[in-house]
């Protein structure tokens, strides 16, 4: 796990997405802390600041009468005079309060305080966003990713059934909340730019206006075209892509180029980033369909995508405990009509695909199976009657289905068995046995990244570090590295020079997913490891993600003279006055040398001159 990871509390609709309101971005400085201990509407006392954004801030609050903790989203005071912003905030409250589903954050109140502050009251959640988890973990294995995506689709299905299109789905708006019992529940946040897709719903965005976050915009959104529920499914597809691959499928230099890619370029297959996912072709196919550029090529509904994701994972998928069951189709007549299509055409018409002619025997078999399917859909009694009158066909169909399901399950189990056994051996403290298991499996699957990662772990724990680093390098060439691998590599930075350089090359090639492990290595461990981790963070443009004054300041007392000198020079470059106390102490440090007859001389310690120069450099800047 990445260093420094911890739970955080957040609430319902998160703070504003980037680039959604020029007015909000141009607003003057807003200091949320100034509102602490304020009581809104005589009921909600703001007790802690949780998060901020362009539109406002989210606070932890206590209901003064019920003595219950809630989350309160407060609109920036200077935006209360902008009618379109106020309307959007009001619409978020109206929409979110109407969406009653376990996988959607619950909104309980909305109002304006005596001071004129607009606020929204939501349930208080404990946990982290999918964005934060991916930043820490890099990517998630399918058995963890699919249940999260399944719950996202379940929440969307409830919203779409009420005619609401989210339009700004992204990992930041997918919150992984922990219930009081410890169960993890996925919650959808921030319906701030949601669209009521019914013809009479006003308040929707005009054609030609682009809203949302560019990384997850559907092509029809990127071009300012009409938007329906299938735009949310495209966003789910991209979220699935990033969750499973560890990165976004598109890489662009700026937002304009990214919008162009969203509008015109096909989303690459998951296997381009994760070749090992070829073992789950159904999952790769489902994600590809969700990412189709043409809305007609995507699944017809969030419920359909949810079911396809579960089926693609096969026996490994477990319905999240306590998940809200989907209502029967006959109880949800509005499932698609108000969300997809136009007022004049409330249905979806998928283009028919030409099929090659089939031999007569195959046509007869297909007709028989089709008749069976029709019997199933007309009701339980019709199905039973048909089965009784066609016992041989029924038995053949059942046998074929069982054989297919059994074959898929057996193949998946056989493929996953070596990795599971190797993990068990590692957990039992037997890395040599784990390596034997992995090496045997690699003989038939030489490029499997999961097996290569496990081989790297086994070699590290056996003391064969150089070979372990090489195994991680080979694994990275086939797929992203996981948190244990990155932690091993970050700790290797404290080893002898050749090993440290080898590990540094792999970490540098890994890029952003290596940052959490490097942050941990920069703050704990031997001085040389911390210095090398800081250098790598600087190379990756992520040095500012650690407390640099603390990190480099600690190196001023390291036994290694060269590290003390380098740390002093870097602190001088950073120019923070917070570093002055430690630099002055280092500048005044003396080294003692004892001669014969007890004679002692005191001279400036190694690094003292560099520390003194850094003090002058910082003090010269006023």
ChimeraX attribute file (.defattr): number of C-alpha atoms within 10 A of each C-alpha:
attribute: neighborCount
match mode: 1-to-1
recipient: residues
	/A:1	17
	/A:2	23
	/A:3	18
	/A:4	12
	/A:5	15
	/A:6	9
	/A:7	12
	/A:8	12
	/A:9	16
	/A:10	26
	/A:11	30
	/A:12	28
	/A:13	29
	/A:14	24
	/A:15	23
	/A:16	19
	/A:17	20
	/A:18	15
	/A:19	15
	/A:20	16
	/A:21	15
	/A:22	10
	/A:23	13
	/A:24	20
	/A:25	14
	/A:26	9
	/A:27	14
	/A:28	10
	/A:29	8
	/A:30	16
	/A:31	11
	/A:32	18
	/A:33	14
	/A:34	9
	/A:35	16
	/A:36	15
	/A:37	13
	/A:38	13
	/A:39	18
	/A:40	23
	/A:41	15
	/A:42	12
	/A:43	15
	/A:44	25
	/A:45	22
	/A:46	23
	/A:47	18
	/A:48	17
	/A:49	19
	/A:50	18
	/A:51	17
	/A:52	19
	/A:53	17
	/A:54	21
	/A:55	25
	/A:56	23
	/A:57	23
	/A:58	28
	/A:59	27
	/A:60	26
	/A:61	28
	/A:62	20
	/A:63	17
	/A:64	13
	/A:65	9
	/A:66	9
	/A:67	11
	/A:68	11
	/A:69	18
	/A:70	22
	/A:71	30
	/A:72	31
	/A:73	27
	/A:74	24
	/A:75	24
	/A:76	23
	/A:77	15
	/A:78	16
	/A:79	19
	/A:80	16
	/A:81	9
	/A:82	11
	/A:83	10
	/A:84	13
	/A:85	18
	/A:86	15
	/A:87	14
	/A:88	17
	/A:89	23
	/A:90	17
	/A:91	19
	/A:92	22
	/A:93	24
	/A:94	15
	/A:95	20
	/A:96	24
	/A:97	19
	/A:98	14
	/A:99	21
	/A:100	14
	/A:101	18
	/A:102	18
	/A:103	25
	/A:104	28
	/A:105	27
	/A:106	24
	/A:107	26
	/A:108	15
	/A:109	13
	/A:110	19
	/A:111	16
	/A:112	14
	/A:113	15
	/A:114	11
	/A:115	9
	/A:116	13
	/A:117	17
	/A:118	22
	/A:119	24
	/A:120	23
	/A:121	26
	/A:122	27
	/A:123	17
	/A:124	21
	/A:125	22
	/A:126	18
	/A:127	21
	/A:128	21
	/A:129	26
	/A:130	22
	/A:131	20
	/A:132	18
	/A:133	21
	/A:134	18
	/A:135	19
	/A:136	21
	/A:137	23
	/A:138	27
	/A:139	23
	/A:140	18
	/A:141	12
	/A:142	19
	/A:143	14
	/A:144	15
	/A:145	17
	/A:146	25
	/A:147	21
	/A:148	23
	/A:149	22
	/A:150	25
	/A:151	24
	/A:152	24
	/A:153	25
	/A:154	29
	/A:155	24
	/A:156	29
	/A:157	25
	/A:158	23
	/A:159	26
	/A:160	29
	/A:161	21
	/A:162	22
	/A:163	25
	/A:164	25
	/A:165	26
	/A:166	25
	/A:167	27
	/A:168	26
	/A:169	29
	/A:170	24
	/A:171	23
	/A:172	19
	/A:173	21
	/A:174	27
	/A:175	32
	/A:176	23
	/A:177	26
	/A:178	16
	/A:179	12
	/A:180	8
	/A:181	6
	/A:182	8
	/A:183	12
	/A:184	17
	/A:185	22
	/A:186	28
	/A:187	26
	/A:188	30
	/A:189	26
	/A:190	25
	/A:191	27
	/A:192	24
	/A:193	22
	/A:194	24
	/A:195	24
	/A:196	24
	/A:197	25
	/A:198	20
	/A:199	13
	/A:200	9
	/A:201	11
	/A:202	10
	/A:203	15
	/A:204	16
	/A:205	16
	/A:206	10
	/A:207	12
	/A:208	13
	/A:209	12
	/A:210	19
	/A:211	19
	/A:212	21
	/A:213	21
	/A:214	23
	/A:215	23
	/A:216	26
	/A:217	26
	/A:218	32
	/A:219	25
	/A:220	20
	/A:221	25
	/A:222	25
	/A:223	18
	/A:224	16
	/A:225	15
	/A:226	15
	/A:227	23
	/A:228	27
	/A:229	28
	/A:230	27
	/A:231	28
	/A:232	26
	/A:233	29
	/A:234	27
	/A:235	24
	/A:236	26
	/A:237	25
	/A:238	28
	/A:239	27
	/A:240	28
	/A:241	28
	/A:242	21
	/A:243	27
	/A:244	25
	/A:245	23
	/A:246	23
	/A:247	20
	/A:248	17
	/A:249	18
	/A:250	15
	/A:251	11
	/A:252	12
	/A:253	7
	/A:254	8
	/A:255	13
	/A:256	12
	/A:257	14
	/A:258	20
	/A:259	23
	/A:260	15
	/A:261	19
	/A:262	23
	/A:263	17
	/A:264	13
	/A:265	13
	/A:266	14
	/A:267	21
	/A:268	13
	/A:269	16
	/A:270	23
	/A:271	18
	/A:272	14
	/A:273	21
	/A:274	20
	/A:275	17
	/A:276	16
	/A:277	21
	/A:278	13
	/A:279	14
	/A:280	15
	/A:281	13
	/A:282	17
	/A:283	23
	/A:284	21
	/A:285	16
	/A:286	20
	/A:287	27
	/A:288	23
	/A:289	21
	/A:290	28
	/A:291	29
	/A:292	19
	/A:293	21
	/A:294	14
	/A:295	22
	/A:296	14
	/A:297	15
	/A:298	24
	/A:299	21
	/A:300	18
	/A:301	21
	/A:302	29
	/A:303	20
	/A:304	14
	/A:305	25
	/A:306	22
	/A:307	13
	/A:308	19
	/A:309	23
	/A:310	20
	/A:311	15
	/A:312	20
	/A:313	20
	/A:314	18
	/A:315	15
	/A:316	15
	/A:317	17
	/A:318	13
	/A:319	13
	/A:320	15
	/A:321	9
	/A:322	9
	/A:323	15
	/A:324	14
	/A:325	8
	/A:326	11
	/A:327	9
	/A:328	8
	/A:329	9
	/A:330	8
	/A:331	8
	/A:332	13
	/A:333	11
	/A:334	14
	/A:335	21
	/A:336	22
	/A:337	20
	/A:338	23
	/A:339	27
	/A:340	24
	/A:341	20
	/A:342	16
	/A:343	13
	/A:344	7
	/A:345	10
	/A:346	14
	/A:347	14
	/A:348	13
	/A:349	9
	/A:350	11
	/A:351	8
	/A:352	6
	/A:353	6
	/A:354	6
	/A:355	6
	/A:356	6
	/A:357	8
	/A:358	10
	/A:359	8
	/A:360	9
	/A:361	9
	/A:362	11
	/A:363	12
	/A:364	12
	/A:365	12
	/A:366	13
	/A:367	12
	/A:368	14
	/A:369	15
	/A:370	12
	/A:371	12
	/A:372	19
	/A:373	12
	/A:374	14
	/A:375	18
	/A:376	16
	/A:377	10
	/A:378	10
	/A:379	10
	/A:380	11
	/A:381	11
	/A:382	15
	/A:383	16
	/A:384	13
	/A:385	11
	/A:386	18
	/A:387	17
	/A:388	11
	/A:389	10
	/A:390	13
	/A:391	11
	/A:392	11
	/A:393	16
	/A:394	16
	/A:395	12
	/A:396	11
	/A:397	14
	/A:398	12
	/A:399	12
	/A:400	12
	/A:401	12
	/A:402	12
	/A:403	12
	/A:404	12
	/A:405	14
	/A:406	13
	/A:407	12
	/A:408	14
	/A:409	16
	/A:410	13
	/A:411	13
	/A:412	17
	/A:413	14
	/A:414	11
	/A:415	14
	/A:416	13
	/A:417	14
	/A:418	19
	/A:419	21
	/A:420	15
	/A:421	15
	/A:422	25
	/A:423	20
	/A:424	15
	/A:425	18
	/A:426	19
	/A:427	11
	/A:428	11
	/A:429	14
	/A:430	16
	/A:431	24
	/A:432	17
	/A:433	17
	/A:434	26
	/A:435	23
	/A:436	14
	/A:437	22
	/A:438	24
	/A:439	18
	/A:440	12
	/A:441	17
	/A:442	17
	/A:443	9
	/A:444	9
	/A:445	14
	/A:446	12
	/A:447	17
	/A:448	19
	/A:449	26
	/A:450	21
	/A:451	24
	/A:452	28
	/A:453	28
	/A:454	28
	/A:455	30
	/A:456	29
	/A:457	26
	/A:458	28
	/A:459	22
	/A:460	21
	/A:461	17
	/A:462	15
	/A:463	11
	/A:464	13
	/A:465	21
	/A:466	17
	/A:467	15
	/A:468	26
	/A:469	28
	/A:470	18
	/A:471	23
	/A:472	28
	/A:473	23
	/A:474	18
	/A:475	24
	/A:476	22
	/A:477	17
	/A:478	19
	/A:479	22
	/A:480	24
	/A:481	26
	/A:482	23
	/A:483	20
	/A:484	17
	/A:485	24
	/A:486	28
	/A:487	19
	/A:488	20
	/A:489	29
	/A:490	29
	/A:491	22
	/A:492	23
	/A:493	28
	/A:494	21
	/A:495	15
	/A:496	10
	/A:497	12
	/A:498	11
	/A:499	17
	/A:500	21
	/A:501	15
	/A:502	17
	/A:503	27
	/A:504	21
	/A:505	14
	/A:506	22
	/A:507	28
	/A:508	16
	/A:509	14
	/A:510	18
	/A:511	15
	/A:512	18
	/A:513	25
	/A:514	29
	/A:515	28
	/A:516	27
	/A:517	26
	/A:518	31
	/A:519	26
	/A:520	21
	/A:521	27
	/A:522	30
	/A:523	23
	/A:524	13
	/A:525	13
	/A:526	16
	/A:527	24
	/A:528	21
	/A:529	22
	/A:530	27
	/A:531	23
	/A:532	20
	/A:533	27
	/A:534	24
	/A:535	17
	/A:536	25
	/A:537	25
	/A:538	13
	/A:539	12
	/A:540	17
	/A:541	13
	/A:542	18
	/A:543	19
	/A:544	11
	/A:545	12
	/A:546	18
	/A:547	13
	/A:548	19
	/A:549	20
	/A:550	13
	/A:551	20
	/A:552	26
	/A:553	23
	/A:554	16
	/A:555	24
	/A:556	27
	/A:557	18
	/A:558	16
	/A:559	11
	/A:560	14
	/A:561	15
	/A:562	15
	/A:563	21
	/A:564	26
	/A:565	20
	/A:566	18
	/A:567	26
	/A:568	30
	/A:569	21
	/A:570	17
	/A:571	27
	/A:572	24
	/A:573	12
	/A:574	15
	/A:575	18
	/A:576	15
	/A:577	15
	/A:578	13
	/A:579	21
	/A:580	22
	/A:581	12
	/A:582	20
	/A:583	26
	/A:584	17
	/A:585	14
	/A:586	25
	/A:587	23
	/A:588	16
	/A:589	18
	/A:590	14
	/A:591	11
	/A:592	11
	/A:593	11
	/A:594	10
	/A:595	9
	/A:596	6
	/A:597	6
	/A:598	8
	/A:599	8
	/A:600	10
	/A:601	11
	/A:602	11
	/A:603	12
	/A:604	14
	/A:605	16
	/A:606	20
	/A:607	26
	/A:608	25
	/A:609	18
	/A:610	22
	/A:611	30
	/A:612	20
	/A:613	17
	/A:614	26
	/A:615	25
	/A:616	14
	/A:617	16
	/A:618	19
	/A:619	13
	/A:620	9
	/A:621	9
	/A:622	4
